[in-house]
Amino acid sequence: MENLSILRKILKFDWLLIFMIILLVCIGCLSLYSAAGGDWNPWASRHFQRSIIGFSLAFVIAITDIKIIYKYAWLPFIISIILLLILYITSNQGVNRWLDLGAIKIQPSEIAKISIILALARYFHDINIRDYGKVLYSIFALLIAMPIIILTVIQPDLGTAVMQVLIVAVIIFLAGLRIWLLILSLGAFIASMPLIWFNLHDYQKQRILTHLDPSLDSLGAGYHINQSKIALGSGGFFGKGIGEGTLKNRVPEAHTDYIISVISEEFGVIAIILIFLLFLVFIYSVFKKVNFENDETIKLILVGSVSLILMQTIIHIGVNIRLFPTTGMTLPFISYGGSSIISVSILSGIILNFTKRNIN
């Protein structure tokens, strides 16, 4: 009977979403193979292995009873705070975003982004729907997320902290945040920018200044930005071919932070269009389900999860075309990185669980 129950859950999966995820991961493996000069090692093979682990984790989450996810929604949030605290204590005030657990290294801020979505969804699940959007409840929702945001800022990891703030804003807005409060919050943020600027680390200020004028650091961050833009345009429509691009030899971490530029140079504009379409279909499929969903908590979790993937994609591409300062943001499913593929697999499992079809 238990096997039959699992089979029924599998049959309810949105297989279009699964197909999109598999295609994006395959593109990632091929891109990393090309970025290594036509070699599966060291990136493509490990990306594939981690993706298999990620798929297994996504499958477990996807077949888990929704009531269990609701019940333990606070647990990942508490664990994230503990891991971020341990990271802060052991970093000796230096720049450190990775926690070494012996057998594996994890980036706690990646898991923290997901935990915020689950915690805030559970918070709104536990209050009366008529209280959604009330100022006091919206402020309290922000206060819930503040420990994680502050611990991420002091790592320091400003890019991920901004992402966390955006996720909180999306969920609170979806829960009925008053427009006037949103405008007031935006005004307060703009007014506090001088204070934020003076509290940034020197390298963070340099990144922003270099973004505005790459010539200020033409051999450092400015060099990376310029080379990325050159690579985006030099591949033409069909690209230079597998392993023929030169960006990977000129820019460190091209297989993570600048993978979209590597893809454009070696596979051309047509590959970028394909990736855009895959992400658009993925996001559209989720929002279509949200449209017909009556459970407000499920809506919050789905919109929060897909918004996180969407914003991370936009920021990654924006950095590569000099729309945003360098943030170190990976491209979901495609960029190399263990914490990145695991976090996006967790999001995929949550999305697959909450978009299951109703069948007899």
Secondary structure, DSSP 4 states (H G I P E B T S, - for coil): -HHHHHHHHHHTS-HHHHHHHHHHHHHHHHHHHHHTTS--TTHHHHHHHHHHHHHHHHHHHHHS-HHHHHHTTHHHHHHHHHHHHHHHHHTTTS----EE-SS-EE-HHHHHHHHHHHHHHHHHHTS-GGGTT-HHHHHHHHHHHHHHHHHHHTTT-HHHHHHHHHHHHHHHHHTT--HHHHHHHHHHHHHTHHHHHHTS-HHHHHHHHHHH-GGGGTTTHHHHHHHHHHHHHHTTTT-S-TT--SHHHHSTTTTTTTHHHHHHHHH-HHHHHHHHHHHHHHHHHHHHHHHT---HHHHHHHHHHHHHHHHHHHHHHHHHTTSS----PPPTTTS--HHHHHHHHHHHHHHHHHTPPP--
